[in-house]
Amino acid sequence: MSVLVLLLAAPLQSWGASARFARRTTEPAPTKSGVLGLLAAAQGRDRTADLSDLAALRFGVRIDQPGTRIRDYQTATHADSGKAMPVSERFYLADAVFVAAVEGDEALIDDLHTAVRAPVYLPYLGRRSCPPARPLDLGVRTGADLRQVLRTEPWHASAWYQRRRRSEQRVDLEVFLDADAGSGPGDSLRDQPLSFDPRHRRYGLRTVRSETVSVANPQARKTRRVTVPAHDPFDALNEETA
């Protein structure tokens, strides 16, 4: 098995799971359907293509920089009639950074890695208005375990954000993983893609488990070891009485 590691960083991101109609919310972390959709587009797959091989990949994401949730108020009109469309609210994550990873068969992971480096369709982070600010490719870890990769990958938060926490030598980051069979209860999220066909998009439930990992802060203050010289205030008195 191999693991493809992706860096998802942008001024704006939006990862909807259950949002519909005029109110489009965002999850606090990238969804499996969103990331697999990005990979399918990079490969140039048609929206009606079979997704079973991608859906079978094990997925995980780490929140390196949570960002700020913001709301955008939008209006629009029909191009032909000029009739106003319903007012909509769109929610985004501003200045967020995530490390996402998919684990699967080595051949498929290598194909996806090639596609990420030379995508057929330009990638975006949840919505077309959210292009990535940094290269997506963090490489492939051959013979690796998804959970271990997300535990050991260096911290990719922005330098200014790392400096904000420079008093901490290590930082705790939240990780969300596909739950293993028999691993116990977790949270359910409807972001398991079944079809991206625009005529009838379909998503199944996925069980997600969360945990906390600790990583080093490269911007942490270096601790200085101060050597205090030995000093006995009675030494001077002893010298006078000698």
N, C-alpha and C positions, 0 to 999 in steps of 0.2 A: 504493500500500500504506500501511496505518496500523498503529500499534503501541499496544496497550492495556497500560498499566503498572499493576501492582498491588503494594500493600504488604501483606506477610504477617507480622504481628507478634502474638504472644500469649504468655501465661504457659506454655502447653503447645502443641506441635504434634507431629504424627506422620504421616510420609509413607512408607507401606509400598509396596514394589514386588514383592518375591518372598515376603513373609511369609505363612504359612498356618497353620491349625490353632491349637495352643496357644501358639506362640511368635510374637508379632507385633512384628517389628523396625521400625526406621525408617531411611530414607536420611538422609544429612547435609543434604539440600536438598529442597525440594518437587519432587514428581514431576509429569510432564506429565499423567498420568491423574488425579492428585489435583486439580490446578488446573483442568483441563478439566471434571472432575466438579463443581467449585464453580461454574464458569460455566454449565454445563448446568442445575444446580439453580436458579441465579439467574434463568435464563430460564423456569423452570417446566417443563422438558422431562421427559417420562416416562422411566423407566429403560430402557424398551424402544425408545425413539426412535432414529432414525438419527443416528450421530455423525460421519459422513464429513466434514461441513464443519468441525467442530471439530478433528477429528484431523488435517486438512490444514494447520492453523495452525502456523506456526513458533514454537517455544517456547524461552525462555531464562530463567535465574534467576541472581541474584547473591546471594552470602552476605554480608550487611552485618554480621551479628552471629551467630556460629555457635551460641551457646547451649551448654547442657550436656546430655549424654545421660543420661537417668535411666530406671530400671526400676520398673514397677508390678506388684505381685503380686496377682492377682485370683482370687476364687472365686465361684461362682454355682450356683444350683439351678434345676431346671425348675419353672415356676410351677404346673403341674398336678399332677405326681407328687411334687414335693419331692426328687426324686433329684438327687444332686450331679453337677455337670458337671465335666469335667476342669479342673484348675488351669491357669491361663494366665499368661503373662508378656507385658506390654505395655510397649513402649519409647517414650519421648517425647523431644523436644528442649525443654528449659526455657529461657525468656528468649531465644529466637532471633528474628532479624529478617531477612527476605528481601525482595528486589525481584524480582518475577516479571513477565514480559511475553510477550504473544502478538502475532504479526505476521500480517496477512492482508488480505483485501479490505476496503476502507473501509466498505462497507455492513454487513458482518458485524461488524466491530470496533465500529461505532457502536451496533449492536443490543446487543452484549455490554456496552458501556459503560453504556447505559441500564439494562440488567438489574442490573449491579453497584450502581448508585445506588439502585435500587428493586427488590430481589430478591423473587421469588415465594417461594422457600424460603430461610430464613436460612443464611448461609454458615458453614462451619466449616473448620478447617485440618487436614484429614486424617481426623479422627474427630469425631463429634458432640459429644464432651466437650471439644473444643478451639475455642471461639469466638474470633474475632479481638479484640484489645485496642484496635486503632486502625482508622479507616476504611480500607477496601481501595483506594479510588479514588485513583490518582495521575494520572489523566488519559489523554488520547489524544494521540499524536504523529503528526500527519498527514504523509505523505510521508517518513517516517523509516525508518531501518534498525534492526532489532532489536539488532544488535551495538553500533551506535553509541549507541543509547538507554541500554543498560546500562553503557556506558563513561562517559557524561556525566551520568547521573542523580545528584543529590546524595546524600551518605551519609545513610542513614536509621536508623542504629543509635541506641539509646537514649542520652540525654544523658550518663548516668553512665558508659556504656561508651566514649563518645567522650572524656570527661574522663580516663578511665583511660589513654588513649593521647595525652594532650595534648602530650607531648614530640615527637610526629610531626606535621609540617605536612601530609603526605599519607600515606594508608594504602593498602596493597595488598589487594584483595578478589578472591576467586575467582568466576569466572563459568562456568556450564555452558550450552552452546548445542546445539540440533539441528545435527548435522553437515550441511554442504552436500554436494550430489552431487559426487563427485570431489575432495573436500577431504582425502582420506587417511583412515587408520585412526583409530578413536576407541574409547571404551568402549561396551559394549552394556548396555542397561537395558530390562527388560521392563515398560515403562510406557506403551506406545502403545495408547490405548484403542480397542478394536474393538466392545465391547458392555458396557453397564452392567446388562444384564438380570440380576436376582438369581438367576435359575434357571441361568444359564450365563454368568458374566462372562468376557470374553476380552480378552487384552492381547497385543500384538505387541512385537517387539524394536525398539528405537530406538537409533541411534548418536549418542553424545554426545561433544562436544569441550569441553575445559576450557581456560581462559586466565586470566591475572591482569590486573586493571585497577587504575589508581591514581586515587584521588579525594581531594579536599581534606577536611581535618578542621576543621570549624567551631569546635571547642573547643580547637584548638591554641594553645599559648602564643605570644603575639606576641613576635617578636624585637625587641629594642631596639638601636638603633644608638648606640654610645657613641663620642663624639668625644674623643680624647685630645689635650689641648693640647700644642703643640710645647714642648719643654723641653731645654735644653742646660745641664748642671751646670757647665760651664766659663764660662758667661756671667758669673757673679758674680766669678770670678777675673779675667776680662778687664776688668771694670769697675774692680777694685781696682788693677790695674797700669796703667790708662790715665792 
